[in-house]
Amino acid sequence: MKRLAVIAIGGNSLIRDNDHQTVEDQYGAVCETASCITSIIEQGYDVVITHGNGPQIGFILRRSEIAMVTAGMHPVPLVSCGADTQGAIGYQIQQAMDNEFRRRKLDKSAVTVVTQVVVDVEDPAFGNPTKPIGSYYSEQQVQEIKAENPSWILVNDAGRGYRRVVASPLPQKIVEEDVIRKLVGDGYCLVAVGGGGIPVIKQADGTLTGIDAVIDKDFASSLLATKIKADLLVISTGVPKVYLNYGKADEIALDSVTVMELKQYVQKEHFAPGSMLPKIQAVINFLESGGKKAIITNPASLEAAVAGKTGTHIYL
């Protein structure tokens, strides 16, 4: 019986640098990741791919603002931006995976499920926006950005620049969970809960309504992995391993670590909020909810990490 892995790739990992931000550049990055993921499938895994969308949402919002000012076009709500990026990024991943399957003569197909995720309208996150989205801005750009967008909240994101932050409520339920489970059971390679899923709230009559927010993709991936009983949760980030004292002369790479040890490191504030901390918390949630193993690594190391050659491996 094949093992099941949920592999979460970051939205920033699809944007190599400031000189490679086009749709074509993004597809090139997707193809590289698709090759690594296909190699994981050849290791004996069924795979569900999730992805971030922070920069991509930022691009759509900026285009919408420019179009509104210059041509009177209607603005695009944040919740619709999330849906748009699920379709666009999902299309690229789906196509790249299918092309890779054909090249390797694998009897496999990829499919994207545009996914809604229920959140609680009373979640305190709506009163305390913390989720970074969009581009990085220099300190010199901040005043100009605030003048153009007085409602935006901009914060320094782990020393890499300033980014807009929005509400990031916790995921409560994946609406398309049964569909995802069935498609995985039928042997498909899935792309799901893109960008953490489209945030929706449940009305008293059971109907769903979209709400402007961004669900952390790592928390949504953890929830999905738990619900479909995945054997492995893999979260990709910008570094091949998790580090203590990251960026300092005495930084230490973690090869293998337990949940109890991770909790101690969290208490000592080794992991930056909005950067590594949500990934650590998502992994802890998965393992404490029945998951067997989790790995944190960078996109280029995905295949080697699942094979046990690199990455940070986390166990209960």
N, C-alpha and C positions, 0 to 999 in steps of 0.2 A: 504493500500500500504506500502511495506517495505521501510525503510530508507536505504540509501547507505552510507557506511563508507569506507574510505581509511585508512588503518592501516600500518604505516611505522615502521618496526623493524630494529634496527641497526645491522651492521655487527659485531661490538664489543660485542653486547649482546649475540651473538651465541658462543662466546669464553669466558667461565666463568673466567678463569685465566690462568697463564702460565703453569699450570699442567694439563689443560684440553683443548688441542688444536687439538686433533685428529678428524677425520671425525665422528667417533662414539660419541665422546663427543659433537660435534656440533649437531648431530642428537638428542641427549638427550635434549639439550637446545631448539631445534626446537619443540620437542614434548610438552614440558612444555608450550611454547608460543601458540602452536596449541590448547591446551586445553582451554587456556584463550580466544582465538579468537572464538572458537566454542561456548563458553558461551555467547559471544557477539552476535553471530548469533542467539542464542536462545532468546536473548533479542529483536529480531525483525529486525535485520540488514542484508542486503546483504553486502558482504565484498570483497574488493580488497586489497590484501596484497602486500606491497612493502618491499624491504629489502636492507640493506647496504652490502658491500663486501670488505671493506678496508683491513682487516686482510687476508681474503682469497686470494685476488689479490696478496698481499705481499708474501704469501706462494708459489703461482704459479710462481711468478717472481724469487723467490729465488731458487726453484727447477730447473727452466730453466737455471739460471746462473750456478748452480753447474753442470748440465748436459752438458752445453756447454763447460765448462772448463775440465771436467773429461772424456767426451765421444765424444766431437765434435758435439753434437746435435745442431740443429738450435734454436735460441732464440725465445721465444713466445712474439709477440707484445702485448703491454699493452691493446690495443683494443680487442684482442682475449682473453686475460685474463678476461676481463669484460664479454664477451660472455660465456666463460667457467663457470664462477661463477654463471651467471644467470641460466644456465642449472643445475648445480650441487646443488646449494642452492634451486632453484625452485623445483627440484625433491624431496628434503627432506621435504620441506614445503608441497608440494602437497601430498606426501605419508602420512605424519603425519596428515594432515587435513582429508584425506579420511578415515584413520584408526579411527580417532576420530568420524567422522560422523557415521561409522559403529557401534562403541561402543554405541553411543547414539541413534541409529536407526533413523537417520535423512536422509531424501531423498535429498541428496546433493552430489555434486562432485566438486573436485578442479581441476584446469587446469592451467598450466604455459604457459605464452606467452613470448617468447624471444623477447624483445622489443628494437627497435632502437629509438634513440632520436636525432633530428637534432640540431646541434649547428652552430654558426657563426664562420667561419674560421678567421674572423677579430676580434673576441672577445678578449679584452685586457688580459684576463686570460692566454692566450698562452704566453704572455710575462712576466707574473708574477705568477708563480706556487704557489698555496696556499693549495691545497687539500691533507690532510694527508692520506697515504695508508701504508699498511704493518705493521710490528711489531714495538713495542716501543724499543728504544735502550737507554742504560745508557750513561752518559757523557763520561765514560771511553771507551765505544765502538765506539763512534762517529769517532775518528781519523782513526781507523781500517776500518770502513765501508766506509769512504770517500776515503781512499787509494785504496780499492777494486773497488769502484764505483765512479770515479771522476766526473761523470756527475750528480750525485744525489745531490739534495738540501735537507738538513736535518734541521729541526727546532724543538724547544721545544714546545711540544703540551700540552698547559694548565698545565704545571708543572708535567705532568705524564711521561715524558721521551721524547726522540727525535724520530721523525718519518720522513720518506721521504715525500716530497710534490711534487705534479704534477699539471698541468694545470686543472682548474675546470671551464670550460665555462658554461654559463647559458643555460638551455634547452629552445629551441625555439618551437619545435613541436614534438609530439609523433607519430611516423610513423604508429604504429598499433592501433591508437586511436579508429578507427571505429570497429575493430575486438574486442577490449576490451569491448567497449560499447555494442556490440551485445551479447557477451558471458555473460556479467552481466545481460542483459535483459532476457537471456534464463535461468537465475537462477544459473549459475555456481559461485563458489568461485574462484576468480582469483588471481594468482601470476603474477605481472607485474612490469615493469620498474625496475627490479632488479639492485641494485648498481647504480641507477640513469639512467639506460638505456645504451645501447651501443652507444657511441658518433659517429655520422656520419655527414658528410657535404654534401650539395646538390650541384651537378655540374650544369653547365650552361644548359646541355641537360636534367636535371631532375633526372639523376641517382645519387645514393648515394654511398659514399665512407667512410669507417671507418677511424677514426683519433685517435691517442693516446692521451687520456685525461681521466679524471674521473668526471662525472657529479655528483654534490651533490644530494644524494638520497632524501633529504628532499625537495629541490627545484623541483625535478622531480615529487615527490609525490604530491606536492602542485599543480603543473601544471596539472597532471592527474586528481586530485580531482576536479579542476576547470572545466576541459574539459568534464568530465562525470557527472558534476553537483551533486557531492556528498554532502550529508547533513552534514557529519562530517569528519574531518581530525584528525587522532590520530597519534602522533609522539612519539615513545618510545625512552627513553634515559637511562642513568645510575642511575637516581634519581627519586623518586616518584613524585616530584613537581619541578617547577622552583623556584629558590631562588635569592633574592637580597643579595649582599655581600656574595656570596657563599664561604663556607669554612672558614669564619671569625666568631668571637665570636658573632657578631651582625647580623648573617644571618637571613633572613626573608623568609618564604615560601609563595608563591603566590597561593591562592586557586581559586580566580576568578579575572579576569583582562580584561580590554578593550584594543583594538588595540591602542587607543590614549595613554593610560598609558604605554603600552609596548614600544611605540616609544620614550617616554620620558626616560624610563629605558635604552633603547639602546643608546640614546644620552649621558647618564651618564656613559656608558661603564660598565654596570653591567654584560654583557654576553661575554664570551670568544670567539674570532674568532676561527673557526675550531672545536668548541665544541657546546655550547648552542646557540651562535649567529645565525648560519644558520637555526636552527630550529625555532627560533623566527621570522626571516625574512620570512621563508617559510609560517608560520602560518599567518603572516600579509598579504602576497601576496594572500593567499587563501581567507581570509575573505574580503579583499578589492576587490576581483574579483567575489563576489557573494556568497561565502561560508557562512554557517549559524553559525558554531561552530567548535572550535578546542580544542584538549586536548593534553597536554604533560605530560607523566608519564613514569614509568619504566615497563619492560615487565611483571613482576609479578603482577603489579597493573592494568593491562589493563581492566580486567572484572569489577573490582570495580570502576575504573575511569569512564568508560562509563556509569555505573549505578549511577554516581554522588557522590560516596563515598570518592574519593580521586583524586589526580592529579590536575594539573593546568588547569582550564577551561577558554578559551579565546573567547570573543565575539566582534563583531564590535562596 
